[in-house]
């Protein structure tokens, strides 16, 4: 993917361009912005996930760096900028993802991803053994998403590997180390590892001791906007960057993207439509309500609550590949009688078909539990389904049901958060799914909330803003947001559709409850 929305000569002689890099579950994206937050060029390169067993999810860190080396030159080309125009670099990636290296710096095994469910027994054992201690120290409850249970699984199942570990990196830190040859992390990612002490803002030897982990393998903790190093000559040759370019520590994707939509005051909410679906709320100080997650914000003193599903855009991509791959569309009649652009790909086809179908998809419901589920069920054995299928259903209804099922999953998150005392008004969307006007309207109608979308709304943009803070392009987080974050559009609920979806959501919930036991029996039979 390449975009260059500006004049080809723009920016050639201007300093203070910033590069933000985000490692997502499906691709790595590089975004170049100017000092006003305008996107000058961007590019993405895919990364592949391995699923060797049901509920497992792993990636090869070497593939991340391959994607980095492809995306950065492409973004510079799209921006028509020399590498010397980049004043600073920020990197983000998914939280919780451990990369383990030996004394020589060799990666010892594939990285276990945040959506991996293998550590469910270890998480349950940790909660039974020291649940109150973990929550009081690290703000969060142990579940398979967090690094601590993942490491407990490795201690039990791969002890020889763990015995060789000399350094633990989180995903963005390992990727950044390929540029700077340094080793550190920020406090938000340390909390995400479930190994940090919020009171001292350092690692917790007591939590490490719960699984027999040597705390010496944990990296130093620095501020997310701290310049940790500069692009080395070797990295410059590999990536096309200029040697000596400052690189900040950065933070995990949820932290930087929530910051990047302007969520800098308590009470602002957000919804991320990316590989996972994530719900956020900014708070003054930590609001600890497990199993809702609590992370430090970019702005000192602020925190944010986050709760998420396992499958969102990943479910979108799965259905596209299954039913809407390019070349699989059979013309206007199959799309409800309207024409699509000649160059329309699978996602565009799905979006047009979903918009053409009636609300409720003619009684077709979708539960998006393709990889088990995190919040609000925390059940790795849940399975996805389409129910209510009849011979009258076609591709438009499947596309619409997918959008609606994902919106219902977000509504599930909202209801669970509200039950714990959180209050939501207007929320801002982020992630690739936010581009769909049809999906935005469905989310507004299902949740009853006003939906705002900013011009830029992904983690690579937030990482670039953070790089600007660290390198002095902006005077601080508030200055970065004031200069660079702009509203693109607002979507309000349709009262009639809202009433309809309220009834359908209750059917969705009843079906989920009725099928949970059947999901478990299926897993017991074939899992």
Residue pairs with C-beta under 8 A, 6 or more apart in sequence:
1 42
1 43
1 44
2 41
2 42
2 43
2 74
2 75
2 77
2 78
3 39
3 41
3 42
3 78
4 40
4 41
4 78
4 79
4 80
5 39
6 38
6 40
8 80
9 80
10 40
10 80
11 17
11 34
11 40
11 79
11 80
11 81
11 85
12 80
12 81
12 82
12 85
14 34
14 85
15 85
15 87
16 34
16 35
16 87
16 468
16 473
17 32
17 33
17 34
17 35
17 40
17 79
17 81
17 85
17 86
17 87
18 32
18 33
18 34
18 35
18 86
18 87
18 88
18 89
18 90
18 464
18 465
18 467
18 468
18 471
18 473
19 30
19 31
19 32
19 72
19 75
19 86
19 88
19 89
19 90
19 241
19 464
19 467
20 30
20 31
20 32
20 33
20 89
20 90
20 91
20 92
20 256
20 459
20 460
20 461
20 462
20 463
20 464
20 465
20 466
20 467
21 28
21 29
21 30
21 31
21 68
21 71
21 72
21 89
21 90
21 91
21 92
21 175
21 460
21 463
22 28
22 29
22 31
22 91
22 92
22 93
22 253
22 256
22 257
22 458
22 459
22 460
22 463
23 47
23 64
23 67
23 91
23 92
23 93
23 94
23 171
23 172
23 175
23 253
24 47
24 93
24 94
24 253
24 274
24 275
24 459
25 47
25 49
25 94
25 113
25 114
25 115
25 274
25 275
25 276
25 314
26 46
26 47
26 49
26 275
26 313
26 314
26 317
27 44
27 45
27 46
27 47
27 67
28 44
28 45
28 47
28 64
28 67
28 68
28 71
29 42
29 43
29 44
29 71
29 458
29 459
29 460
30 42
30 43
30 44
30 68
30 71
30 72
30 74
30 75
30 460
31 39
31 41
31 42
31 75
31 456
31 458
31 460
31 461
31 463
31 464
32 39
32 40
32 41
32 42
32 75
32 76
32 78
32 79
32 81
32 86
32 464
33 39
33 40
33 456
33 461
33 464
33 465
33 484
34 40
35 468
35 473
35 474
35 483
36 483
36 484
37 455
37 456
37 461
37 465
37 480
37 483
37 484
37 485
37 486
39 456
39 461
40 78
40 79
40 81
41 75
41 76
41 77
41 78
41 79
41 80
41 81
42 75
42 78
42 460
43 70
43 71
43 72
43 74
43 75
43 77
43 78
44 71
45 66
45 67
45 68
45 70
45 71
45 74
46 67
47 59
47 63
47 64
47 67
48 59
48 60
48 63
49 57
49 58
49 59
49 113
50 56
50 57
50 58
50 59
50 60
50 110
51 57
51 58
52 58
53 118
54 523
54 527
55 116
55 117
55 118
55 120
55 371
55 372
55 380
56 116
56 117
56 118
57 112
57 113
57 115
57 116
57 117
57 371
58 110
58 111
58 112
58 113
58 116
59 97
59 110
59 111
59 113
60 110
60 111
61 99
61 107
61 110
61 111
61 171
61 174
61 175
62 107
64 93
64 171
64 174
64 175
65 175
65 178
65 238
68 175
68 178
68 239
69 238
69 239
69 240
72 239
72 240
72 241
73 239
73 240
76 82
76 83
76 240
82 242
83 236
83 240
83 241
83 242
83 245
84 242
86 241
86 242
86 245
87 245
87 246
87 467
87 468
87 471
87 473
88 227
88 245
88 246
88 247
88 248
88 467
88 468
88 470
88 471
88 473
89 179
89 231
89 241
89 245
89 246
89 247
89 248
89 467
90 247
90 248
90 250
90 256
90 463
90 464
90 465
90 466
90 467
90 470
91 172
91 175
91 176
91 179
91 247
91 250
91 463
92 172
92 250
92 251
92 252
92 253
92 255
92 256
92 257
92 459
92 460
92 462
92 463
93 170
93 171
93 172
93 175
93 252
93 253
94 113
94 114
94 171
94 252
94 253
95 114
95 170
95 188
95 189
95 192
95 252
95 253
95 254
95 255
95 295
96 114
96 145
96 146
96 147
96 150
96 170
96 192
96 193
96 194
97 111
97 112
97 113
97 114
97 147
97 170
97 171
98 111
98 112
98 147
98 150
98 151
98 168
98 169
98 170
98 193
99 107
99 111
99 168
99 169
99 170
99 171
99 173
99 174
100 107
100 108
100 109
100 154
100 161
100 162
100 165
100 167
100 168
100 169
101 107
101 108
101 165
101 166
101 167
101 169
101 174
102 108
102 164
102 165
102 166
103 164
103 166
105 167
107 174
108 161
108 164
108 165
109 154
109 158
109 161
111 171
112 118
112 119
112 150
112 154
114 145
114 276
115 145
115 275
115 276
115 310
115 371
115 374
116 144
116 150
117 144
117 371
117 372
117 380
118 144
118 150
118 153
119 144
119 149
119 150
119 152
119 153
120 143
120 144
120 149
120 380
122 144
122 149
122 150
122 152
122 153
122 156
123 142
123 143
123 144
123 146
123 149
123 152
124 142
125 152
126 134
126 142
126 148
126 149
126 152
126 210
126 211
127 134
127 141
127 142
129 210
130 210
131 141
131 142
133 206
133 207
134 140
134 141
134 142
134 148
134 194
134 207
134 210
135 141
135 288
135 290
137 196
137 197
137 198
137 199
137 204
137 206
137 207
138 191
138 194
138 195
138 196
138 197
138 198
138 204
138 207
139 191
139 198
139 286
139 288
139 294
139 295
140 146
140 191
140 194
140 288
140 290
140 293
140 294
141 290
141 291
142 148
142 149
142 194
143 149
143 291
143 374
143 378
144 150
144 380
145 374
146 192
146 193
146 194
147 170
147 192
147 193
147 194
147 195
148 193
148 194
148 195
148 207
148 210
148 211
149 194
151 162
151 211
151 213
152 210
152 211
154 161
154 162
155 162
155 211
155 212
155 213
165 214
165 217
166 217
167 183
167 217
167 219
168 217
168 218
168 219
169 177
169 183
169 185
169 219
170 185
170 189
170 192
170 193
170 252
172 189
172 250
172 251
172 252
172 253
173 183
173 184
173 185
173 189
173 219
173 249
176 182
176 228
176 247
176 249
176 250
177 183
178 235
178 238
179 229
179 231
179 232
179 235
179 239
179 241
179 247
180 228
180 229
180 230
180 231
180 232
180 235
180 247
181 229
181 232
181 235
182 228
182 229
183 219
183 220
184 219
184 220
184 221
184 222
184 228
184 249
185 219
185 220
185 221
185 222
185 249
186 221
186 222
186 223
186 224
186 249
186 250
186 251
187 196
187 201
187 221
187 223
187 224
187 296
188 224
188 251
188 252
188 255
188 295
188 296
188 297
189 251
189 252
190 196
190 203
190 218
190 221
191 198
191 294
191 295
191 296
192 252
192 295
194 207
195 203
195 204
195 207
195 208
195 213
195 218
196 202
196 203
196 204
196 207
196 221
197 203
197 204
197 207
198 286
198 296
201 221
202 221
203 215
203 218
203 221
205 215
208 214
208 215
208 218
222 228
222 249
223 249
224 248
224 249
224 250
224 251
224 255
224 256
224 298
224 466
225 248
225 249
225 298
225 466
225 467
225 469
225 470
226 248
226 249
226 470
227 246
227 247
227 248
227 470
227 471
228 247
228 248
228 249
229 246
229 247
230 243
230 244
230 245
230 246
230 247
231 239
231 241
231 242
231 243
231 244
231 245
231 247
232 243
233 243
235 241
235 243
236 242
236 243
246 467
246 470
246 471
248 466
248 467
248 469
248 470
248 471
250 256
250 463
250 466
250 467
251 298
251 466
252 295
253 459
254 272
254 278
254 280
254 295
254 304
254 306
254 459
255 295
255 296
255 297
255 298
255 304
255 462
256 298
256 459
256 462
256 463
256 465
256 466
257 272
257 430
257 431
257 457
257 458
257 459
257 461
257 462
258 270
258 280
258 282
258 297
258 304
258 306
258 430
258 462
259 297
259 298
259 299
259 462
259 465
259 466
259 477
259 481
260 430
260 454
260 456
260 457
260 458
260 459
260 461
260 462
260 463
260 465
260 485
261 270
261 428
261 430
261 454
261 457
261 462
261 485
262 268
262 428
262 454
262 481
262 485
263 269
263 270
263 280
263 282
263 304
263 428
264 282
264 299
264 302
264 477
264 478
264 481
265 282
266 282
266 283
266 284
266 302
267 281
267 282
267 423
267 425
268 281
268 282
268 426
268 428
269 279
269 280
269 281
269 282
269 424
269 425
269 426
269 427
269 428
269 449
270 278
270 279
270 280
270 281
270 427
270 428
270 429
270 430
271 277
271 278
271 279
271 280
271 410
271 427
271 428
271 429
271 430
271 443
271 451
272 278
272 279
272 280
272 308
272 312
272 429
272 430
272 431
273 312
273 313
273 406
273 429
273 430
273 431
273 432
273 433
273 434
273 439
274 312
274 313
274 430
274 431
274 432
274 433
274 458
275 311
275 312
275 313
275 314
276 308
276 309
276 310
276 311
276 312
276 313
276 314
276 374
277 308
277 309
277 311
277 312
277 406
277 409
277 410
277 413
278 306
278 307
278 308
278 309
279 306
279 307
279 308
279 410
279 413
279 414
279 417
280 304
280 305
280 306
281 304
281 305
281 417
281 422
281 424
282 297
282 302
282 303
282 304
283 302
283 303
283 304
283 305
284 301
284 302
284 303
285 301
285 302
285 303
286 294
286 303
287 294
287 303
287 305
287 422
288 294
289 305
289 420
289 421
289 422
291 307
291 375
291 376
291 378
292 305
292 306
292 307
292 375
292 416
292 417
292 420
292 422
293 305
293 306
293 307
293 308
294 303
294 304
294 305
294 306
295 303
295 304
295 306
296 302
296 303
297 303
297 304
298 466
298 477
299 477
299 478
305 417
305 422
307 374
307 375
307 376
307 413
307 416
307 417
308 374
308 375
308 413
309 368
309 373
309 374
309 375
309 409
309 410
309 412
309 413
310 369
310 370
310 371
310 372
310 373
310 374
311 318
311 368
311 369
311 370
311 371
311 373
311 384
312 368
312 406
312 409
312 431
312 433
313 431
313 432
313 433
314 370
314 371
315 368
315 370
315 384
315 402
315 405
315 406
316 347
316 350
316 402
316 406
316 433
318 370
319 350
319 398
319 399
319 402
320 346
320 347
320 350
321 346
323 395
323 398
324 346
324 347
324 349
324 350
324 395
324 399
325 346
326 345
326 346
328 346
329 335
329 340
329 344
329 349
332 338
332 339
332 340
334 394
334 395
335 349
335 352
335 353
335 356
335 395
335 396
336 353
336 356
336 357
336 396
338 352
338 356
340 348
340 349
340 352
341 348
344 352
350 399
350 402
351 399
351 436
351 438
351 439
353 395
353 396
353 399
353 400
354 396
354 399
354 400
354 402
354 403
354 438
354 439
355 437
355 438
356 396
357 396
357 397
357 399
357 400
358 400
359 400
359 404
359 442
359 445
359 497
359 500
359 501
360 404
360 500
360 504
361 393
361 396
361 397
361 398
361 400
361 401
361 404
362 390
362 392
362 393
362 397
363 388
363 390
364 386
364 387
364 388
364 389
364 393
364 397
364 398
364 400
364 401
365 385
365 386
365 387
365 388
365 401
365 404
365 405
365 504
365 507
365 508
365 511
366 384
366 385
366 386
366 401
366 402
366 404
366 405
366 406
367 382
367 384
367 385
367 387
367 405
367 409
367 508
367 511
367 512
367 515
368 384
368 402
368 405
368 406
368 409
369 382
369 383
369 384
369 385
369 519
370 383
370 384
372 379
372 380
372 381
372 382
373 379
373 380
373 382
375 412
375 413
375 416
376 412
376 413
376 415
376 416
377 512
377 516
379 516
379 519
381 519
381 520
381 523
381 527
382 516
382 519
383 515
383 519
383 522
383 523
385 515
386 398
386 401
387 511
387 515
403 436
403 438
403 439
403 442
404 442
404 446
404 501
404 504
405 508
406 433
406 439
407 439
407 442
407 443
407 445
407 446
407 447
407 501
408 446
408 504
408 505
408 508
410 443
410 446
410 447
411 446
411 447
411 505
412 509
414 424
414 447
414 449
417 424
418 424
424 449
425 449
425 450
426 449
426 450
426 451
426 452
427 447
427 449
427 450
427 451
427 452
428 451
428 452
428 453
428 454
428 457
429 440
429 443
429 451
429 452
429 453
429 457
430 454
430 457
430 458
431 457
431 458
432 458
433 439
434 440
434 453
434 457
437 491
440 451
440 453
440 491
441 491
441 494
441 497
442 501
443 449
443 451
443 491
444 450
444 451
444 491
444 492
444 493
444 494
445 493
445 494
445 497
445 498
445 500
445 501
446 498
446 501
446 505
447 493
448 493
448 498
449 493
450 490
450 491
450 492
450 493
451 490
451 491
451 492
452 487
452 489
452 490
452 491
453 487
453 488
453 489
453 490
453 491
454 485
454 486
454 487
454 488
455 485
455 486
455 487
455 488
456 484
456 485
465 474
465 480
465 481
465 484
466 480
467 473
468 474
468 480
469 476
469 477
469 480
474 480
474 483
